[in-house]
Amino acid sequence: MRPKIICHMVSSIDGRLLADRWTPPASGIDPDIVPRHYAQVGTRLEADGLMVGSRTMAEFRGITRGEPHLALGAQPRSLPHVANKTEPRVAVVFDRKGRLDYSVDHADGDHIVAVLGHHVEARYLARLRAKGISYLFAGEDGNDLDAALRTLASVFGVRTLLLEGGARLNGAFLQAGLIDQMSLLVYPGIDGLAGMPSIFEYQGEASTRPAEGQVLRHLATKTLDGGMVWIRYAVEEDALPAVV
Ligand SMILES: NC(=O)c1ccc[n+]([C@@H]2O[C@H](COP(=O)([O-])OP(=O)(O)OC[C@H]3O[C@@H](n4cnc5c(N)ncnc54)[C@H](OP(=O)(O)O)[C@@H]3O)[C@@H](O)[C@H]2O)c1
């Protein structure tokens, strides 16, 4: 069994990802409307933790993203490591090449679990163990998301996880058909520039359709204070796949 995955994101009205580029709140609206609603709604979703890509994780205090730590010719590693976990929730980071360096063992109070590829250096793994960081493996190249989720359920006991971006990791989960629900906050602001990332950015050929075979069923819409709109959808299999 894998955990239930709710992709929880906030976007501008043009579906863009980078909050520091959006127009500011209108006069009289709480200037912290974006982080406040994002955190409060995240809590209401009652998950066992969150999952992020390595670029998003590097925005947490005490975590930096650098060069990969790979030993390609070496004996591949696959045994998960469970550090002394005192925090109730997990912060799972998909860091297939072992790029992240940690001066902390938690991300805003959540226990860090790094998801790696088999060829990450032994010395890098030893550093993670010394820092109190848990890790597990997602296949040879670190891209087997389904395997990672099953290990998270069986070894860490998680049942529901929030997928909190960024766009590249969301895109990989979308393409793998591993998102069960969407929780989207639409902030009343605009980015407006062509080419800025949206909340899904699967890295593939132009002919690829990462959401193919999936449809959205509306569950609920709520307007929050400041004009933020919270929309929830279930992601279902398309009952009528396209005829080729
Ligand atoms: N609006 C929101 O709700 C929201 C939420 C979260 C983040 N953000 C913003 O999003 C931005 C970062 O997003 P991002 O898309 O650039 O980065 P990201 O998704 O956070 O991280 C992407 C990186 O994760 C690594 N990775 C590991 N496994 C992967 C896999 N299976 N598929 C894809 N990547 C994988 C890759 O690095 P390697 O190739 O080195 O392995 C990849 O470059 C930040 O500016 C952040 O502030 C916004």
The ligand as a Tripos MOL2 file, in Angstrom:
@<TRIPOS>MOLECULE
LIG
   48    52     1     0     0
SMALL
NO_CHARGES

@<TRIPOS>ATOM
      1 N1          3.4490   28.1610   -5.0300 N.am      1 LIG1
      2 C1          3.6720   27.0900   -4.2750 C.2       1 LIG1
      3 O1          2.7240   26.5370   -3.6580 O.2       1 LIG1
      4 C2          5.0560   26.5090   -4.1680 C.ar      1 LIG1
      5 C3          5.2480   25.3430   -3.4270 C.ar      1 LIG1
      6 C4          6.5510   24.7940   -3.3990 C.ar      1 LIG1
      7 C5          7.6000   25.4000   -4.0610 C.ar      1 LIG1
      8 N2          7.3630   26.5570   -4.7480 N.ar      1 LIG1
      9 C6          8.4780   27.2020   -5.4830 C.3       1 LIG1
     10 O2          8.9110   26.2930   -6.4830 O.3       1 LIG1
     11 C7         10.2720   26.5830   -6.8210 C.3       1 LIG1
     12 C8         11.0430   25.2620   -6.9650 C.3       1 LIG1
     13 O3         10.3670   24.4420   -7.8730 O.3       1 LIG1
     14 P1         11.1850   23.5720   -8.9340 P.3       1 LIG1
     15 O4         10.1620   22.9340   -9.8080 O.co2     1 LIG1
     16 O5         12.2280   24.4400   -9.5500 O.co2     1 LIG1
     17 O6         11.9630   22.5180   -8.0390 O.3       1 LIG1
     18 P2         11.5330   21.2780   -7.0730 P.3       1 LIG1
     19 O7         10.4060   20.5020   -7.6690 O.co2     1 LIG1
     20 O8         11.3990   21.7750   -5.6820 O.co2     1 LIG1
     21 O9         12.8710   20.4130   -7.1180 O.3       1 LIG1
     22 C9         13.2320   19.8570   -8.3650 C.3       1 LIG1
     23 C10        14.4800   19.0400   -8.2210 C.3       1 LIG1
     24 O10        14.2080   17.8630   -7.4740 O.3       1 LIG1
     25 C11        15.0880   16.8420   -7.9250 C.3       1 LIG1
     26 N3         14.3360   15.6010   -8.1640 N.ar      1 LIG1
     27 C12        14.4940   14.4270   -7.4760 C.ar      1 LIG1
     28 N4         13.6950   13.4900   -7.9400 N.ar      1 LIG1
     29 C13        12.9950   14.0360   -8.9600 C.ar      1 LIG1
     30 C14        12.0130   13.5280   -9.8560 C.ar      1 LIG1
     31 N5         11.5870   12.2600   -9.7900 N.pl3     1 LIG1
     32 N6         11.5060   14.3600  -10.7940 N.ar      1 LIG1
     33 C15        11.9120   15.6470  -10.8600 C.ar      1 LIG1
     34 N7         12.8590   16.1840  -10.0460 N.ar      1 LIG1
     35 C16        13.3830   15.3890   -9.0970 C.ar      1 LIG1
     36 C17        15.7330   17.3340   -9.2230 C.3       1 LIG1
     37 O11        17.0940   17.6860   -8.9630 O.3       1 LIG1
     38 P3         18.2750   16.7160   -9.5340 P.3       1 LIG1
     39 O12        18.0600   16.6010  -10.9990 O.co2     1 LIG1
     40 O13        19.5000   17.3880   -9.1250 O.co2     1 LIG1
     41 O14        18.0470   15.3950   -8.8520 O.co2     1 LIG1
     42 C18        14.9500   18.5810   -9.5720 C.3       1 LIG1
     43 O15        15.6870   19.5740  -10.2270 O.3       1 LIG1
     44 C19        10.8040   27.4470   -5.7030 C.3       1 LIG1
     45 O16        10.9470   28.7640   -6.2020 O.3       1 LIG1
     46 C20         9.7010   27.4220   -4.6420 C.3       1 LIG1
     47 O17         9.6040   28.6160   -3.9170 O.3       1 LIG1
     48 C21         6.1220   27.1260   -4.8220 C.ar      1 LIG1
@<TRIPOS>BOND
     1     1     2 1
     2     2     3 2
     3     2     4 1
     4     4     5 ar
     5     4    48 ar
     6     5     6 ar
     7     6     7 ar
     8     7     8 ar
     9     8     9 1
    10     8    48 ar
    11     9    10 1
    12     9    46 1
    13    10    11 1
    14    11    12 1
    15    11    44 1
    16    12    13 1
    17    13    14 1
    18    14    15 2
    19    14    16 1
    20    14    17 1
    21    17    18 1
    22    18    19 2
    23    18    20 1
    24    18    21 1
    25    21    22 1
    26    22    23 1
    27    23    24 1
    28    23    42 1
    29    24    25 1
    30    25    26 1
    31    25    36 1
    32    26    27 ar
    33    26    35 ar
    34    27    28 ar
    35    28    29 ar
    36    29    30 ar
    37    29    35 ar
    38    30    31 1
    39    30    32 ar
    40    32    33 ar
    41    33    34 ar
    42    34    35 ar
    43    36    37 1
    44    36    42 1
    45    37    38 1
    46    38    39 2
    47    38    40 1
    48    38    41 1
    49    42    43 1
    50    44    45 1
    51    44    46 1
    52    46    47 1
@<TRIPOS>SUBSTRUCTURE
     1 LIG1         1 GROUP 0 **** ****
